Amino acid sequence: MPDRLSDRFDYAANLAQAGRYRQHRAAFWPPTTTYDLIPVELARHAPDLGPEFPAALAQLRAAIEAEWDHAKNQGIAQRRRFAVPNAVATAMRRLAGHLPTETDRRAALLRAEAVEHGYEDRILKELAGLEEEVTLVAGQISTWYGKDLRGLPTAFACRRDEDRQADVARALEFLPEVAPYLSRLHADLTLGDLPAFGASELFFMAGEGDLHPKHVAYFLPEDEGVKYSPFKKTYYFTNTHAALVRGASGPLADEFLALDVAFEPEAERFASIPTLGVLSHEFGHFVQRPATSFKDLNAEDRWASVVLQEVAADVFGILILAEVWAGRLGLASADVIAYYLAECLRYVSRGLGHFPDSDGMYLQLSYLVQVGALEPAGARLAGETSVVVAGLRSLARVLADFLLAGNAGPAAKLYRDHGPANAEVLAPLVAELRARPARSVEYGQPHTTSATSAGESRQ
Ligand SMILES: [Zn+2]
């Protein structure tokens, strides 16, 4: 086990431990961190599906927590499969019976079948064609890359967020404008086949996914260990992300950013931006060149490869949002950039050498400072929208030339020069962040436990 007194910003020491937390059982990770908790009541997002429904959720929670214990104590015998699949599948079938629509019930029964017998293409293909209102998922689902590379028992339930899903639909109307924009950035950039995206409100979380910190989205079936499936969908939790943006990114922006506009996450003009930010990040993962392959970089430095892929998704994504969608959707690019920089601060505040996406956000801030697009004054970063956007375009071209061209050497050098190994550039900011605990959301779920449930023991 790593030293409990270690520093969440000690990049080299943390990186040396990455992926080696298989024995870790505490609710909090990284293990040295004290968290400030942001409460999120999931009950207010739960559909009213009758008096039996909470008891059925409690049954699923108990089955998942037994699986989690088993995985920690005995390991996972068969990848992607539970030790006692029948217990989880039975709880899912019981829940399925209470779901509001035929589509919801069908999707939940297909997922119960996958739990019991494993995924087949037939199941994935039918699931891809179903647009559920309420979604129920259970599996050995990916946790944090720096914590454990295996999936661990997790179950969640969420309900479509109609307002935010409408924002997604409006942005997708302007999808045809994205490819011409990318080719103006760099001649042979294209956008690959995009996965489906569901904006939803989370109302149940159990197992590994209920520990800290929380994920704001799961990418299925890849996060369930099924790679290269043509049927992909992101389940994004608007309520979890909104709590993090308001409770963590907002206060950090107030303290450490001086931009031409203030980041005001409660203001109506920011209502759709976090959802579109996550959507555009997902799309950013599919920006590619004919030569794009991460094989050489994976072989040279797997961590750097994962970090740079997140950086590319962030940079291309936020440029698509700020430069293609914002104007057409009635949003100000200055607000998009304020959101983006506030989120950079939140990710960096989780620590370095633990999370590839946090190291990636550090790289972006460090790059923007080094090219003069952000001006440091002590721990504060000052900038103007148009200059930050120009800095992001510059980084996008560098990523296209190195990372997306499959040039492992220069890509690894980009990571060394601008990533957390170069500690000097953002040292005053990191010193301030170190003095503050990281923040994480805590789910209140009294509606998903019954008095006799094993879930009580983990409250
Ligand atoms: Zn990503």
Residues whose N, C-alpha, C, O or C-beta is under 5 A from the ligand:
A	BS01	ZN	E310 A313
